[in-house]
Amino acid sequence: MESRGVWTAKDARSNFVRLLEQARTIGPQEIHDDTGIYVLKVYDDKTKDDAAKFLLNRRPKG
């Protein structure tokens, strides 16, 4: 794996947790194999409030 986020399929399989972590913290990761190039990109789930907003909205009124 290169430092810029390019992996072979074999490296991606053997370092799956690291692959996911780098996609989350660094950005999209490319995985190259004989059938093509795949890009792993993390999308935030915008449908859920973060913990601070949740607690603020649930606080007792008055």
C-alpha positions in Angstrom: 0.0 0.0 0.0 1.2 3.4 -0.8 0.8 6.4 1.6 -1.6 8.2 -0.8 -4.3 5.6 -0.3 -3.7 3.1 -3.1 -3.9 -0.6 -2.2 -3.6 -3.9 -4.0 -6.6 -6.2 -3.4 -4.3 -8.6 -1.4 -3.1 -5.7 0.9 -6.7 -4.5 1.3 -7.8 -7.9 2.4 -5.0 -8.4 4.9 -5.3 -4.9 6.3 -9.0 -4.4 6.2 -9.4 -2.6 9.5 -6.5 -0.2 8.5 -8.2 0.3 5.1 -11.4 1.3 6.8 -9.7 3.6 9.3 -7.8 5.4 6.6 -10.9 5.9 4.5 -12.5 7.5 7.5 -9.6 9.7 8.6 -7.6 10.4 5.4 -10.1 10.1 2.6 -11.0 7.8 -0.3 -8.9 4.7 -0.7 -8.3 3.0 -4.1 -8.1 -0.7 -4.3 -6.6 -2.1 -7.5 -7.1 -5.7 -8.8 -7.2 -7.5 -12.1 -10.9 -6.5 -12.7 -10.5 -2.8 -12.1 -10.1 0.0 -9.6 -12.4 0.3 -6.7 -12.8 3.4 -4.4 -13.7 3.1 -0.8 -15.2 6.4 0.5 -16.9 7.0 3.8 -20.1 9.0 3.9 -21.4 10.5 7.2 -24.9 9.5 8.2 -26.5 12.9 8.2 -29.9 11.5 9.3 -28.7 11.2 12.9 -27.9 14.1 15.3 -24.6 14.0 17.1 -24.6 13.2 20.8 -24.4 16.8 21.9 -27.4 17.8 19.8 -29.4 14.8 21.0 -28.8 15.6 24.7 -29.5 19.3 24.2 -32.9 18.5 22.5 -33.8 16.0 25.3 -33.0 18.2 28.3 -35.9 19.0 30.7 -37.8 22.2 29.8 -38.3 25.0 32.2 
